[in-house]
Amino acid sequence: GYITPELTGKFPGYLSPSMGLKFADIPNGLAAVSKVPAIGWAQIIGYMSFCEISADQSPGTPGADGDFGFKVLTASDPAAKTR
């Protein structure tokens, strides 16, 4: 992201204490890709994978259709906003 760190600031402290890398040292935008350690990217991908496979997606469940129960804030249907 580029806009959020510019508007809200960055987390205090270290992104990688063992490497002495602070959150403030990470640039905004695509320049951050090369600054984050590889193990950090592995952790992000691992967590994303966990989120994808931990939900029940067996046939007949709402998860099989891609409906994981998130409230749709931008729906034009008022009934969709109340679930």
N, CA, C and O atoms as CSV, one atom per row, in Angstrom:
chain,resi,resn,atom,element,x,y,z
A,1,GLY,N,N,0.810,-1.177,0.000
A,1,GLY,CA,C,0.000,0.000,0.000
A,1,GLY,C,C,0.860,1.249,0.000
A,1,GLY,O,O,1.988,1.257,0.492
A,2,TYR,N,N,0.312,2.267,-0.547
A,2,TYR,CA,C,1.025,3.529,-0.570
A,2,TYR,C,C,0.303,4.591,0.243
A,2,TYR,O,O,0.934,5.309,1.019
A,3,ILE,N,N,-1.006,4.702,0.078
A,3,ILE,CA,C,-1.740,5.800,0.692
A,3,ILE,C,C,-1.864,5.634,2.203
A,3,ILE,O,O,-1.657,6.602,2.935
A,4,THR,N,N,-2.193,4.451,2.691
A,4,THR,CA,C,-2.413,4.263,4.119
A,4,THR,C,C,-1.195,4.636,4.965
A,4,THR,O,O,-1.360,5.373,5.936
A,5,PRO,N,N,0.019,4.170,4.652
A,5,PRO,CA,C,1.162,4.588,5.481
A,5,PRO,C,C,1.429,6.094,5.419
A,5,PRO,O,O,1.929,6.679,6.380
A,6,GLU,N,N,1.096,6.712,4.297
A,6,GLU,CA,C,1.289,8.157,4.179
A,6,GLU,C,C,0.319,8.913,5.077
A,6,GLU,O,O,0.676,9.940,5.656
A,7,LEU,N,N,-0.910,8.407,5.194
A,7,LEU,CA,C,-1.928,9.099,5.971
A,7,LEU,C,C,-1.880,8.760,7.459
A,7,LEU,O,O,-2.028,9.642,8.305
A,8,THR,N,N,-1.674,7.489,7.776
A,8,THR,CA,C,-1.775,7.057,9.168
A,8,THR,C,C,-0.438,6.840,9.846
A,8,THR,O,O,-0.385,6.699,11.068
A,9,GLY,N,N,0.623,6.811,9.099
A,9,GLY,CA,C,1.930,6.529,9.681
A,9,GLY,C,C,2.200,5.039,9.682
A,9,GLY,O,O,1.385,4.242,9.218
A,10,LYS,N,N,3.345,4.681,10.205
A,10,LYS,CA,C,3.751,3.269,10.238
A,10,LYS,C,C,3.802,2.777,11.675
A,10,LYS,O,O,3.868,3.566,12.617
A,11,PHE,N,N,3.770,1.449,11.824
A,11,PHE,CA,C,3.842,0.859,13.153
A,11,PHE,C,C,5.165,1.236,13.817
A,11,PHE,O,O,6.193,1.327,13.145
A,12,PRO,N,N,5.142,1.454,15.122
A,12,PRO,CA,C,6.411,1.651,15.820
A,12,PRO,C,C,7.097,0.299,16.008
A,12,PRO,O,O,6.442,-0.741,15.948
A,13,GLY,N,N,8.365,0.307,16.225
A,13,GLY,CA,C,9.082,-0.923,16.518
A,13,GLY,C,C,9.716,-1.567,15.313
A,13,GLY,O,O,9.894,-0.946,14.265
A,14,TYR,N,N,10.056,-2.841,15.491
A,14,TYR,CA,C,10.846,-3.572,14.500
A,14,TYR,C,C,10.004,-4.547,13.695
A,14,TYR,O,O,9.147,-5.249,14.233
A,15,LEU,N,N,10.263,-4.576,12.412
A,15,LEU,CA,C,9.696,-5.594,11.531
A,15,LEU,C,C,10.497,-6.881,11.693
A,15,LEU,O,O,9.932,-7.974,11.727
A,16,SER,N,N,11.808,-6.743,11.793
A,16,SER,CA,C,12.700,-7.879,11.998
A,16,SER,C,C,13.780,-7.466,12.991
A,16,SER,O,O,14.788,-6.876,12.603
A,17,PRO,N,N,13.572,-7.776,14.276
A,17,PRO,CA,C,14.563,-7.386,15.277
A,17,PRO,C,C,15.944,-8.000,15.023
A,17,PRO,O,O,16.961,-7.358,15.285
A,18,SER,N,N,15.988,-9.221,14.523
A,18,SER,CA,C,17.282,-9.873,14.300
A,18,SER,C,C,18.079,-9.189,13.186
A,18,SER,O,O,19.309,-9.239,13.176
A,19,MET,N,N,17.374,-8.555,12.254
A,19,MET,CA,C,18.044,-7.845,11.166
A,19,MET,C,C,18.153,-6.352,11.428
A,19,MET,O,O,18.742,-5.618,10.634
A,20,GLY,N,N,17.575,-5.894,12.562
A,20,GLY,CA,C,17.596,-4.480,12.886
A,20,GLY,C,C,16.745,-3.647,11.932
A,20,GLY,O,O,17.040,-2.474,11.703
A,21,LEU,N,N,15.692,-4.243,11.376
A,21,LEU,CA,C,14.850,-3.591,10.374
A,21,LEU,C,C,13.579,-3.062,11.029
A,21,LEU,O,O,12.765,-3.835,11.534
A,22,LYS,N,N,13.412,-1.743,11.020
A,22,LYS,CA,C,12.236,-1.114,11.614
A,22,LYS,C,C,11.157,-0.924,10.551
A,22,LYS,O,O,11.454,-0.859,9.358
A,23,PHE,N,N,9.897,-0.836,10.997
A,23,PHE,CA,C,8.800,-0.558,10.078
A,23,PHE,C,C,9.027,0.761,9.353
A,23,PHE,O,O,8.684,0.891,8.178
A,24,ALA,N,N,9.598,1.732,10.040
A,24,ALA,CA,C,9.852,3.049,9.436
A,24,ALA,C,C,10.869,2.970,8.311
A,24,ALA,O,O,10.907,3.854,7.455
A,25,ASP,N,N,11.701,1.920,8.295
A,25,ASP,CA,C,12.718,1.772,7.246
A,25,ASP,C,C,12.149,1.227,5.936
A,25,ASP,O,O,12.822,1.268,4.906
A,26,ILE,N,N,10.918,0.718,5.968
A,26,ILE,CA,C,10.316,0.119,4.778
A,26,ILE,C,C,9.661,1.220,3.955
A,26,ILE,O,O,8.807,1.941,4.471
A,27,PRO,N,N,10.039,1.367,2.690
A,27,PRO,CA,C,9.415,2.398,1.854
A,27,PRO,C,C,7.983,2.013,1.482
A,27,PRO,O,O,7.575,0.863,1.642
A,28,ASN,N,N,7.240,2.978,0.993
A,28,ASN,CA,C,5.862,2.732,0.564
A,28,ASN,C,C,5.838,2.174,-0.851
A,28,ASN,O,O,6.803,2.305,-1.604
A,29,GLY,N,N,4.727,1.554,-1.195
A,29,GLY,CA,C,4.513,1.084,-2.555
A,29,GLY,C,C,5.317,-0.160,-2.897
A,29,GLY,O,O,5.661,-0.955,-2.023
A,30,LEU,N,N,5.609,-0.314,-4.170
A,30,LEU,CA,C,6.298,-1.507,-4.659
A,30,LEU,C,C,7.743,-1.591,-4.187
A,30,LEU,O,O,8.332,-2.672,-4.214
A,31,ALA,N,N,8.318,-0.494,-3.763
A,31,ALA,CA,C,9.693,-0.530,-3.258
A,31,ALA,C,C,9.801,-1.390,-1.999
A,31,ALA,O,O,10.890,-1.851,-1.658
A,32,ALA,N,N,8.682,-1.608,-1.307
A,32,ALA,CA,C,8.690,-2.422,-0.093
A,32,ALA,C,C,8.928,-3.894,-0.382
A,32,ALA,O,O,9.414,-4.617,0.488
A,33,VAL,N,N,8.598,-4.354,-1.579
A,33,VAL,CA,C,8.716,-5.776,-1.921
A,33,VAL,C,C,10.143,-6.265,-1.717
A,33,VAL,O,O,10.352,-7.357,-1.188
A,34,SER,N,N,11.108,-5.490,-2.122
A,34,SER,CA,C,12.504,-5.933,-2.014
A,34,SER,C,C,13.091,-5.721,-0.632
A,34,SER,O,O,14.162,-6.253,-0.340
A,35,LYS,N,N,12.428,-4.964,0.228
A,35,LYS,CA,C,12.967,-4.670,1.561
A,35,LYS,C,C,12.509,-5.646,2.633
A,35,LYS,O,O,13.205,-5.851,3.627
A,36,VAL,N,N,11.326,-6.256,2.435
A,36,VAL,CA,C,10.806,-7.207,3.425
A,36,VAL,C,C,11.572,-8.512,3.279
A,36,VAL,O,O,11.710,-9.017,2.165
A,37,PRO,N,N,12.077,-9.075,4.384
A,37,PRO,CA,C,12.829,-10.336,4.305
A,37,PRO,C,C,11.985,-11.475,3.720
A,37,PRO,O,O,10.762,-11.483,3.866
A,38,ALA,N,N,12.634,-12.422,3.067
A,38,ALA,CA,C,11.950,-13.555,2.427
A,38,ALA,C,C,11.121,-14.346,3.430
A,38,ALA,O,O,10.030,-14.810,3.098
A,39,ILE,N,N,11.617,-14.506,4.643
A,39,ILE,CA,C,10.862,-15.254,5.651
A,39,ILE,C,C,9.571,-14.523,6.010
A,39,ILE,O,O,8.583,-15.153,6.386
A,40,GLY,N,N,9.579,-13.195,5.894
A,40,GLY,CA,C,8.367,-12.415,6.118
A,40,GLY,C,C,7.327,-12.694,5.055
A,40,GLY,O,O,6.145,-12.847,5.363
A,41,TRP,N,N,7.762,-12.762,3.789
A,41,TRP,CA,C,6.842,-13.094,2.708
A,41,TRP,C,C,6.328,-14.521,2.867
A,41,TRP,O,O,5.161,-14.796,2.589
A,42,ALA,N,N,7.191,-15.423,3.312
A,42,ALA,CA,C,6.761,-16.813,3.541
A,42,ALA,C,C,5.690,-16.866,4.630
A,42,ALA,O,O,4.737,-17.639,4.532
A,43,GLN,N,N,5.849,-16.042,5.666
A,43,GLN,CA,C,4.869,-16.001,6.749
A,43,GLN,C,C,3.530,-15.464,6.234
A,43,GLN,O,O,2.478,-15.987,6.603
A,44,ILE,N,N,3.554,-14.445,5.401
A,44,ILE,CA,C,2.329,-13.884,4.837
A,44,ILE,C,C,1.624,-14.916,3.967
A,44,ILE,O,O,0.413,-15.101,4.089
A,45,ILE,N,N,2.357,-15.582,3.102
A,45,ILE,CA,C,1.766,-16.600,2.221
A,45,ILE,C,C,1.244,-17.780,3.028
A,45,ILE,O,O,0.190,-18.332,2.712
A,46,GLY,N,N,1.975,-18.170,4.068
A,46,GLY,CA,C,1.522,-19.254,4.931
A,46,GLY,C,C,0.216,-18.927,5.626
A,46,GLY,O,O,-0.668,-19.779,5.719
A,47,TYR,N,N,0.082,-17.697,6.119
A,47,TYR,CA,C,-1.153,-17.297,6.790
A,47,TYR,C,C,-2.314,-17.220,5.797
A,47,TYR,O,O,-3.433,-17.625,6.113
A,48,MET,N,N,-2.048,-16.701,4.603
A,48,MET,CA,C,-3.090,-16.660,3.569
A,48,MET,C,C,-3.558,-18.075,3.234
A,48,MET,O,O,-4.756,-18.316,3.087
A,49,SER,N,N,-2.623,-18.999,3.115
A,49,SER,CA,C,-2.970,-20.386,2.807
A,49,SER,C,C,-3.808,-20.997,3.920
A,49,SER,O,O,-4.784,-21.699,3.654
A,50,PHE,N,N,-3.430,-20.730,5.169
A,50,PHE,CA,C,-4.193,-21.232,6.308
A,50,PHE,C,C,-5.630,-20.726,6.257
A,50,PHE,O,O,-6.569,-21.492,6.471
A,51,CYS,N,N,-5.800,-19.443,5.975
A,51,CYS,CA,C,-7.150,-18.868,5.906
A,51,CYS,C,C,-7.973,-19.507,4.789
A,51,CYS,O,O,-9.175,-19.723,4.945
A,52,GLU,N,N,-7.338,-19.803,3.688
A,52,GLU,CA,C,-8.047,-20.405,2.556
A,52,GLU,C,C,-8.486,-21.838,2.843
A,52,GLU,O,O,-9.593,-22.226,2.470
A,53,ILE,N,N,-7.645,-22.625,3.494
A,53,ILE,CA,C,-7.969,-24.042,3.672
A,53,ILE,C,C,-8.662,-24.349,4.991
A,53,ILE,O,O,-9.147,-25.465,5.176
A,54,SER,N,N,-8.725,-23.386,5.920
A,54,SER,CA,C,-9.309,-23.683,7.226
A,54,SER,C,C,-10.834,-23.585,7.230
A,54,SER,O,O,-11.474,-24.145,8.119
A,55,ALA,N,N,-11.428,-22.896,6.271
A,55,ALA,CA,C,-12.887,-22.773,6.226
A,55,ALA,C,C,-13.486,-24.030,5.590
A,55,ALA,O,O,-12.891,-24.637,4.700
A,56,ASP,N,N,-14.663,-24.401,6.061
A,56,ASP,CA,C,-15.348,-25.578,5.516
A,56,ASP,C,C,-15.871,-25.245,4.119
A,56,ASP,O,O,-16.773,-24.422,3.964
A,57,GLN,N,N,-15.304,-25.883,3.121
A,57,GLN,CA,C,-15.700,-25.641,1.737
A,57,GLN,C,C,-16.253,-26.897,1.080
A,57,GLN,O,O,-16.216,-27.029,-0.143
A,58,SER,N,N,-16.766,-27.819,1.890
A,58,SER,CA,C,-17.298,-29.057,1.324
A,58,SER,C,C,-18.611,-28.782,0.590
A,58,SER,O,O,-19.307,-27.817,0.906
A,59,PRO,N,N,-18.953,-29.624,-0.388
A,59,PRO,CA,C,-20.180,-29.409,-1.176
A,59,PRO,C,C,-21.411,-29.292,-0.280
A,59,PRO,O,O,-21.572,-30.040,0.685
A,60,GLY,N,N,-22.270,-28.340,-0.621
A,60,GLY,CA,C,-23.496,-28.129,0.145
A,60,GLY,C,C,-23.370,-27.088,1.232
A,60,GLY,O,O,-24.378,-26.696,1.819
A,61,THR,N,N,-22.180,-26.632,1.517
A,61,THR,CA,C,-22.003,-25.588,2.534
A,61,THR,C,C,-21.917,-24.229,1.851
A,61,THR,O,O,-21.576,-24.152,0.671
A,62,PRO,N,N,-22.224,-23.151,2.582
A,62,PRO,CA,C,-22.100,-21.822,1.972
A,62,PRO,C,C,-20.682,-21.529,1.480
A,62,PRO,O,O,-20.508,-20.806,0.499
A,63,GLY,N,N,-19.675,-22.079,2.147
A,63,GLY,CA,C,-18.292,-21.853,1.738
A,63,GLY,C,C,-17.972,-22.430,0.372
A,63,GLY,O,O,-17.083,-21.933,-0.321
A,64,ALA,N,N,-18.692,-23.479,-0.025
A,64,ALA,CA,C,-18.470,-24.070,-1.344
A,64,ALA,C,C,-18.863,-23.096,-2.449
A,64,ALA,O,O,-18.294,-23.132,-3.540
A,65,ASP,N,N,-19.829,-22.231,-2.174
A,65,ASP,CA,C,-20.265,-21.235,-3.148
A,65,ASP,C,C,-19.459,-19.949,-3.043
A,65,ASP,O,O,-19.695,-19.005,-3.797
A,66,GLY,N,N,-18.516,-19.905,-2.123
A,66,GLY,CA,C,-17.722,-18.696,-1.934
A,66,GLY,C,C,-18.338,-17.740,-0.935
A,66,GLY,O,O,-17.838,-16.628,-0.771
A,67,ASP,N,N,-19.413,-18.136,-0.260
A,67,ASP,CA,C,-20.064,-17.285,0.734
A,67,ASP,C,C,-19.529,-17.652,2.111
A,67,ASP,O,O,-19.920,-18.670,2.682
A,68,PHE,N,N,-18.649,-16.835,2.638
A,68,PHE,CA,C,-18.061,-17.106,3.940
A,68,PHE,C,C,-18.690,-16.266,5.042
A,68,PHE,O,O,-18.158,-16.192,6.150
A,69,GLY,N,N,-19.833,-15.627,4.739
A,69,GLY,CA,C,-20.582,-14.917,5.766
A,69,GLY,C,C,-20.133,-13.490,6.011
A,69,GLY,O,O,-20.486,-12.909,7.038
A,70,PHE,N,N,-19.370,-12.910,5.107
A,70,PHE,CA,C,-18.947,-11.526,5.285
A,70,PHE,C,C,-20.091,-10.595,4.926
A,70,PHE,O,O,-20.819,-10.839,3.964
A,71,LYS,N,N,-20.246,-9.539,5.692
A,71,LYS,CA,C,-21.290,-8.564,5.408
A,71,LYS,C,C,-20.881,-7.733,4.193
A,71,LYS,O,O,-19.750,-7.256,4.108
A,72,VAL,N,N,-21.794,-7.570,3.279
A,72,VAL,CA,C,-21.527,-6.812,2.061
A,72,VAL,C,C,-21.888,-5.353,2.316
A,72,VAL,O,O,-23.068,-5.006,2.371
A,73,LEU,N,N,-20.894,-4.511,2.470
A,73,LEU,CA,C,-21.141,-3.109,2.790
A,73,LEU,C,C,-21.564,-2.297,1.578
A,73,LEU,O,O,-22.221,-1.267,1.724
A,74,THR,N,N,-21.199,-2.742,0.389
A,74,THR,CA,C,-21.485,-1.961,-0.802
A,74,THR,C,C,-22.642,-2.512,-1.612
A,74,THR,O,O,-22.854,-2.079,-2.745
A,75,ALA,N,N,-23.393,-3.449,-1.067
A,75,ALA,CA,C,-24.501,-4.050,-1.812
A,75,ALA,C,C,-25.633,-3.054,-1.994
A,75,ALA,O,O,-25.883,-2.222,-1.121
A,76,SER,N,N,-26.317,-3.139,-3.132
A,76,SER,CA,C,-27.469,-2.281,-3.360
A,76,SER,C,C,-28.737,-2.913,-2.761
A,76,SER,O,O,-29.762,-2.247,-2.619
A,77,ASP,N,N,-28.655,-4.192,-2.417
A,77,ASP,CA,C,-29.782,-4.900,-1.819
A,77,ASP,C,C,-29.779,-4.689,-0.308
A,77,ASP,O,O,-28.835,-5.121,0.354
A,78,PRO,N,N,-30.798,-4.040,0.268
A,78,PRO,CA,C,-30.812,-3.802,1.720
A,78,PRO,C,C,-30.803,-5.077,2.536
A,78,PRO,O,O,-30.279,-5.085,3.650
A,79,ALA,N,N,-31.374,-6.165,2.010
A,79,ALA,CA,C,-31.398,-7.429,2.749
A,79,ALA,C,C,-29.984,-8.012,2.912
A,79,ALA,O,O,-29.685,-8.661,3.915
A,80,ALA,N,N,-29.139,-7.777,1.933
A,80,ALA,CA,C,-27.769,-8.292,2.006
A,80,ALA,C,C,-26.961,-7.591,3.092
A,80,ALA,O,O,-26.040,-8.175,3.662
A,81,LYS,N,N,-27.303,-6.352,3.373
A,81,LYS,CA,C,-26.576,-5.590,4.400
A,81,LYS,C,C,-26.969,-5.974,5.814
A,81,LYS,O,O,-26.250,-5.653,6.760
A,82,THR,N,N,-28.094,-6.654,5.976
A,82,THR,CA,C,-28.569,-6.988,7.323
A,82,THR,C,C,-28.169,-8.382,7.783
A,82,THR,O,O,-28.456,-8.743,8.925
A,83,ARG,N,N,-27.514,-9.184,6.934
A,83,ARG,CA,C,-27.164,-10.526,7.392
A,83,ARG,C,C,-25.994,-10.497,8.331
A,83,ARG,O,O,-25.565,-11.545,8.815
